[in-house]
Amino acid sequence: MTEPLHPREPARVPLANQPTRGHWLRYGDALGTRIWLKRDDHTGSELMGNKVRKLEYLMAEALAQEATHVLTCGGEQSNHARATAFAAAQLGMKSVLILRTDDPAKPPAPTGNILLDRLVGAQLVWITRGAWRDRNALLAEHAERLRAEGHRPYIVPEGGSNALGSWGYLRAMRELVDDLATIARPDAPVTVVYACGSGGTGAGLVLAAKLWKLHERGIRVAGVNVCDDRAYFTAAITKICADADARWDLGANITADDIDIVDGHVGLGYARSRPEELATIRDVARTDGVVFDPVYTGKAFHGVVTELKQDPQRFGATVAFIHTGGLYGLFASPDTIAQVL
Ligand SMILES: Cc1ncc(COP(=O)(O)O)c(C=O)c1O
């Protein structure tokens, strides 16, 4: 895979272990659908998960601008914020993380991703859920403060989910297409399924599917949203794709018809788990030795299982589920998963 991804691919700094490997999940046998797992949780250790692929492009831009500080935002256990802080440190930059929590006066204990954020020396700025609405203004304010102090800040948006970050999942899709060429029967439809949290992963996959006409090879893409709803993500993904089209003249023209969001599996809400979701995480660990996280991959995978129980053909002959990481989040609330052990 040495040939360029696309003639207009922007600069990229290698951060991820890739291509990531894939394998069949035994768990799919009882559901009557073959499930191929793409191990993007193996993109790294400090940098594990889907965010690293986006950060390869975002950090290349930060380096080109000779940034000294990288700023981003997320929930208190944000995988993206942790990955950004480590990517910054690996490239010799400092990081500022604006994190949402219930009571900023009493920041959460250093568990899971927060422990790693603190270990790597990120500056943590705790904000309320109310202030989160103004996160982009806050990022700009902190960038301005740094500029006034003589530094060069670079802002990475929530989830690394913008047009530049979306290239990470164009690249991942190329790996997956190579995998599918060897494992899927040419006549059997495949659906690539991913957990959707801010839309950047989805945008890259949807762009790749359209640009490379993957439907002609029986490959579709579907996201299971872990928060918000179908309308929200259809709009978010359309916007990121339109920005990418405008910036690199890709000619993809993504519309709502190109975007499949499998809604109805948010359950109790973002980062809140139902016992049946936790039970699926436990069962996959026991049948396959694979760990999903409760916030993203476990919730989305449970959504896939729920759909397949209703209709084993829902996603065609094969599901290619992307394991987007999130392991450290599991250690943030051990009591939650312990309920089903
Ligand atoms: C482990 C994990 N999986 C999936 C997602 C969702 O990806 P995206 O934000 O690109 O929709 C995230 C982050 O939001 C994540 O941390």
The ligand as an SDF file (V2000), in Angstrom:
LIG
                    3D

 16 16  0  0  0  0  0  0  0  0999 V2000
  -13.5650    4.7680   21.2140 C   0  0  0  0  0  0  0  0  0  0  0  0
  -14.3150    5.6740   20.3160 C   0  0  0  0  0  0  0  0  0  0  0  0
  -15.0640    5.1320   19.3420 N   0  0  0  0  0  0  0  0  0  0  0  0
  -15.8070    5.9010   18.5110 C   0  0  0  0  0  0  0  0  0  0  0  0
  -15.8190    7.2790   18.6430 C   0  0  0  0  0  0  0  0  0  0  0  0
  -16.6800    8.0740   17.7120 C   0  0  0  0  0  0  0  0  0  0  0  0
  -15.9170    8.5920   16.6410 O   0  0  0  0  0  0  0  0  0  0  0  0
  -16.3480    9.9740   15.9810 P   0  0  0  0  0  0  0  0  0  0  0  0
  -16.1680   11.0160   17.0340 O   0  0  0  0  0  0  0  0  0  0  0  0
  -15.4070   10.1230   14.8620 O   0  0  0  0  0  0  0  0  0  0  0  0
  -17.7670    9.8610   15.5630 O   0  0  0  0  0  0  0  0  0  0  0  0
  -15.0370    7.8950   19.6420 C   0  0  0  0  0  0  0  0  0  0  0  0
  -15.0250    9.3570   19.8640 C   0  0  0  0  0  0  0  0  0  0  0  0
  -15.9660   10.0750   19.8140 O   0  0  0  0  0  0  0  0  0  0  0  0
  -14.2660    7.0700   20.4970 C   0  0  0  0  0  0  0  0  0  0  0  0
  -13.5020    7.5980   21.4630 O   0  0  0  0  0  0  0  0  0  0  0  0
  1  2  1  0
  2  3  1  0
  2 15  2  0
  3  4  2  0
  4  5  1  0
  5  6  1  0
  5 12  2  0
  6  7  1  0
  7  8  1  0
  8  9  2  0
  8 10  1  0
  8 11  1  0
 12 13  1  0
 12 15  1  0
 13 14  2  0
 15 16  1  0
M  END
$$$$
